[in-house]
């Protein structure tokens, strides 16, 4: 059976192969695996009189490579790396409600491990690590309970995990038992666990159980959030603000993606994206939220917590939010609303409304004395300070000051010295530039002082949060190192053999005889190519394989790798000559040396016309020196090139 290349006649193919006619009884299989119509040149590695027999001839371009990692695999790798980083961040960052963060970290770790398992199948790791599939990487039946307990701990921080709660994870024993059966079958048959009969029979059942488990626990998590809102409603001073609206949306999206994952494993990637988004939101709140650093369960220092609460609200001007409620303030401060209410009631002896309105009234009184706000009416100042109702503003202001806003402002105008010629006292202007107060520091400040302060603050934060800092620095370092290595690898692959100007038109013919593919071909094949396909190729070059030879010059002897090639080879490979020319192989007893070998043998002296000896048998004359080929080249190890006719003789 013959497979013909377009443009190559059938008879030429028969003559080219040197095989019997198709009409005869024995018909060998000859085909081209690559189109041989190169416009410039082609190179062959041929050995002496290789038995031809039945053959498949392949032509491989020097620049033809296969990237075994697809963009889909790269997305999996990136997601796995990010997921592991967030898992470590959630687990080791010691902040409020650490237990809830660790439940979320475990849920994310389960999804990441499953992605590792899917990626191993896609990359066919069994060919390199035959037993990798026996590692326990699937714990899908624990995903639903972990998400449920995460929601439970953030809605009820006082809840303590009990022994009977372990019953929620009992289905995981079933999944581990199935994996044990798969490993047993894998040991018996020698195949991967995902190719065993047990896997084919029971994996769909486990998949359905996982989906049912996740859906049930997501529903229970939704119920927990609704119960949280019902408990908080009696203490809210304004319309309810749903603190867990994003979390509910994420839970709904998780349920939808788990349903879609029944039909495609691709949705495992999107499930990981949702959990990574949840983890990122938690970490960002941990980093940017203003938290009360002391344990909220400690009742002995409630007044100190109240003081810090006032500082946090004043420093961040949280009272200016007209829609502020006890719930939203608790979310911004990353504490439970019940604890926040207790701190106000016990530590400050105020309710939420009085606590916030006191800040607003003080702010209004300050702005009344500031000429910059003369352009605003009293109601405008009230709206800027956090009030959203004129009636509420008038009532609260009179309750706290004993005067209406108009009376209070008129009293400010009446205050002043009896002497009408004396200037009225004015508020100190706000300093906007350091030049306004030149003597505010004991030394002259500059940019270096600012950077020193930044470094001090950074160092203190690193020391204060050692675990989180270690994870951040390590993750960033590993990520940068991996990105640089991948970039260097891609550059090396894309630039391979590009040293040769005609790299995209240089090919290598190999032969497949049933036992494997080899670079050794029969010498008569080159004559047939020149005779029958001379118009297709500019050069057809014979070459031996790289072999070790003893190169000696006077008292110096070195073992070097070299090739015997036909005279057209240097021109075809576009070698960059340092001395001599590319036509140096025209005479039988000549040799071309790479620059480093020539320097080793002759130092700084001119190597041209110097006599060498190959294997202590043949004397050759140096006719050229070429530049060392780069490491990303097929011929990087070739130290010398000798004429093909010398090899034949």
Residue pairs with C-beta under 8 A, 6 or more apart in sequence:
1 27
1 29
2 10
2 13
2 14
2 22
2 27
2 29
2 30
2 31
3 29
3 30
3 31
3 32
4 10
4 13
5 13
5 32
5 35
5 36
5 37
6 35
7 37
8 32
8 36
8 533
12 532
12 533
13 30
14 21
14 22
15 528
15 532
16 525
16 528
16 529
16 532
16 533
17 28
17 30
17 55
17 57
18 52
18 524
18 525
18 528
19 28
19 30
19 52
20 26
20 27
20 28
28 53
28 54
28 55
29 54
29 56
30 55
30 56
30 57
31 56
31 57
32 57
32 58
32 59
33 56
33 57
33 58
33 59
33 60
34 58
34 59
34 60
34 61
34 64
34 507
35 59
36 42
36 59
36 507
36 533
36 536
37 536
38 505
38 506
38 507
38 536
38 537
39 505
40 502
40 505
40 506
40 538
41 502
41 505
41 506
41 537
41 538
41 539
41 541
41 572
42 59
42 505
42 506
42 507
42 509
42 537
42 539
42 540
43 506
43 507
43 508
43 539
43 541
43 543
43 569
43 572
44 508
44 509
44 521
44 525
44 526
44 529
44 540
44 541
44 542
44 543
45 508
45 509
45 510
45 519
45 520
45 521
45 543
45 544
45 545
46 520
46 521
46 522
46 523
46 525
46 526
46 542
46 543
47 520
47 521
47 523
47 544
47 545
48 523
49 522
49 523
50 511
50 518
50 520
50 521
50 522
51 522
52 522
53 513
54 513
54 514
55 511
55 512
55 513
56 511
56 512
56 513
57 509
57 510
57 511
57 512
58 509
58 510
58 511
58 512
58 517
59 507
59 508
59 509
60 507
60 508
60 510
61 504
61 505
61 506
61 507
61 508
62 496
62 497
62 500
62 503
62 506
62 507
62 508
62 634
63 496
63 497
63 498
63 503
63 504
65 493
65 496
67 493
68 123
69 77
69 123
70 122
72 122
72 266
73 119
73 122
73 123
75 269
76 115
76 118
76 119
76 122
76 269
77 119
79 112
79 115
79 269
79 272
79 273
79 276
80 112
80 115
80 116
80 119
81 479
81 482
82 276
83 108
83 109
83 111
83 112
83 115
83 272
83 275
83 276
84 109
84 112
85 471
85 475
86 105
86 108
86 276
86 279
86 280
86 283
87 105
87 108
87 109
87 112
87 279
88 105
88 471
88 475
89 279
89 283
89 468
89 471
89 472
90 101
90 102
90 104
90 105
90 108
90 279
90 282
90 283
91 101
91 102
91 105
92 467
92 468
92 470
92 471
93 101
93 283
93 286
93 465
93 467
93 468
93 471
94 465
94 467
95 101
95 286
95 291
95 334
96 291
96 296
96 334
96 335
97 153
97 154
97 157
99 153
99 161
100 149
100 150
100 153
100 154
100 157
101 282
103 146
103 147
103 149
103 150
103 153
104 146
104 147
104 150
104 275
104 278
104 279
104 282
105 279
106 142
106 146
107 143
107 146
107 147
107 150
107 275
108 272
108 275
108 276
108 279
110 139
110 140
110 142
110 143
110 146
111 143
111 268
111 271
111 272
111 275
112 272
113 137
113 138
113 139
114 137
114 138
114 140
114 268
115 268
115 269
115 272
116 137
117 133
117 137
117 138
118 265
118 268
120 126
120 132
120 133
121 133
121 192
121 194
125 132
125 133
126 132
126 133
126 192
130 192
131 186
133 186
133 192
133 193
133 194
134 183
134 186
134 193
136 176
136 179
138 175
138 179
139 172
139 175
140 175
140 206
140 210
141 169
141 171
141 172
141 174
141 175
141 206
141 209
141 210
141 213
142 169
142 172
143 210
143 213
143 214
144 210
144 213
144 214
144 215
144 216
144 217
144 218
145 168
145 169
145 213
145 217
147 214
147 217
147 218
147 221
147 251
147 254
148 168
148 217
148 218
148 220
148 221
148 224
149 161
149 165
149 168
150 221
151 221
151 224
151 225
151 247
151 251
152 159
152 221
152 224
153 159
154 244
154 247
155 224
155 225
155 227
155 228
155 244
156 224
156 228
157 336
158 297
171 209
171 213
174 206
174 209
175 206
178 198
178 202
178 203
178 206
179 193
181 198
181 202
182 193
182 194
182 196
182 198
182 199
183 193
185 193
185 196
185 197
185 198
185 199
186 192
186 193
186 196
189 196
193 199
194 203
207 262
208 262
210 258
211 258
211 259
211 261
211 262
214 254
214 255
214 258
215 255
215 258
215 259
218 251
218 252
218 254
218 255
221 251
222 248
222 251
225 244
225 247
225 248
228 244
229 240
229 242
232 240
232 326
232 327
232 337
233 240
235 326
235 337
235 341
235 352
236 325
236 326
236 327
237 325
237 326
237 352
237 353
238 323
238 324
238 325
239 325
240 325
240 327
241 323
241 325
241 327
241 328
242 248
243 327
243 328
243 330
243 331
246 281
247 278
250 274
250 277
250 278
253 274
254 271
254 274
254 275
257 267
257 270
257 271
257 274
258 267
258 271
260 267
261 267
261 268
261 271
285 334
286 334
289 332
289 333
289 334
290 312
290 315
290 316
290 332
290 333
290 334
291 333
291 334
291 335
292 305
292 308
292 309
292 312
292 333
292 335
292 343
293 308
294 301
294 304
294 305
294 308
296 305
296 335
296 336
296 339
296 343
299 346
302 342
302 343
302 346
302 347
303 347
303 348
304 347
305 343
305 347
306 343
306 344
306 346
306 347
306 348
307 347
309 333
309 340
309 343
309 344
309 347
309 348
310 348
312 318
312 333
313 319
313 329
313 356
313 359
314 359
316 332
318 324
318 329
318 332
319 356
319 359
319 360
319 363
319 385
319 386
320 363
320 384
320 385
320 386
321 328
321 386
322 383
322 386
322 387
322 388
323 388
324 356
324 386
325 352
326 337
326 340
326 341
326 352
327 337
329 340
329 352
329 356
330 336
330 337
330 339
330 340
333 340
341 352
344 350
344 351
344 352
344 355
345 351
348 355
350 358
356 386
357 396
357 400
358 400
359 386
360 382
360 385
360 386
360 387
360 396
361 396
361 397
361 400
361 401
363 385
363 386
364 378
364 381
364 382
364 385
364 397
364 405
365 401
365 408
367 373
367 376
367 381
367 384
367 385
368 378
368 381
368 408
368 409
368 412
369 412
369 427
370 427
371 426
371 427
373 381
376 384
378 405
378 406
378 409
379 390
379 393
382 390
382 393
382 397
382 405
387 393
387 396
393 405
394 404
394 405
397 403
397 404
397 405
397 408
398 404
401 408
403 411
416 422
416 424
416 425
417 424
431 437
434 440
434 445
461 469
462 469
492 632
495 632
496 632
496 633
497 503
497 506
497 632
497 633
497 634
499 629
499 630
499 632
499 633
500 506
500 573
500 574
500 633
501 574
502 572
502 574
506 572
506 573
508 519
509 521
509 525
510 517
510 518
510 519
510 521
511 517
511 518
511 519
511 520
511 521
512 518
519 545
520 545
523 542
526 540
526 542
529 537
529 540
530 537
530 540
538 572
539 568
539 571
539 572
541 565
541 566
541 568
541 569
541 572
542 565
542 566
542 644
543 563
543 564
543 565
543 566
543 569
543 644
544 563
544 564
544 565
544 644
544 647
545 563
546 561
546 562
546 563
546 637
546 638
547 561
547 562
547 563
548 559
548 560
548 561
549 559
549 560
549 561
549 562
549 614
549 615
549 640
550 557
550 558
550 559
550 560
550 613
550 614
550 615
550 616
551 557
551 558
551 559
551 560
551 562
551 597
551 601
551 612
551 613
551 614
551 639
551 640
552 558
552 612
552 613
552 616
553 601
553 602
553 610
553 611
553 612
553 613
556 600
556 601
558 597
558 600
558 601
560 597
560 639
560 640
561 637
561 638
561 639
562 614
562 638
562 639
562 640
562 641
562 642
563 635
563 638
563 640
563 641
563 642
564 641
564 642
564 643
564 644
564 646
564 647
565 585
565 641
565 642
565 643
565 644
566 585
566 643
566 644
567 583
567 585
567 586
567 643
567 644
569 585
569 641
570 577
570 582
570 583
570 584
570 585
570 592
570 624
570 626
570 641
571 582
571 583
573 635
575 582
575 592
575 626
575 627
575 629
576 626
576 627
577 624
577 625
577 626
577 627
578 595
578 598
578 625
578 626
578 627
579 598
579 606
579 607
579 608
579 624
579 625
580 592
580 608
580 622
580 623
580 624
580 625
581 623
581 624
582 624
584 590
584 591
584 592
584 623
584 624
585 592
585 623
585 641
585 642
585 643
586 643
587 621
587 623
587 643
588 643
588 645
588 646
588 649
589 618
589 619
589 620
589 621
589 643
589 646
590 620
590 621
590 622
590 623
590 642
590 643
591 612
591 614
591 620
591 621
591 622
591 623
591 640
591 641
591 642
591 643
592 622
592 623
592 624
592 625
592 626
592 640
592 641
592 642
593 601
593 607
593 622
593 624
593 625
593 626
593 639
593 640
594 625
594 626
594 627
594 628
594 629
594 638
594 639
594 640
595 625
595 626
595 627
595 628
596 628
596 639
597 639
597 640
598 607
598 622
598 625
601 607
601 610
601 612
602 610
607 622
607 625
608 622
608 623
608 624
608 625
609 621
609 622
609 623
610 621
610 622
611 619
611 620
611 621
611 622
612 619
612 620
612 621
612 622
613 619
613 620
614 620
614 642
618 646
620 642
620 646
629 635
629 636
629 638
630 636
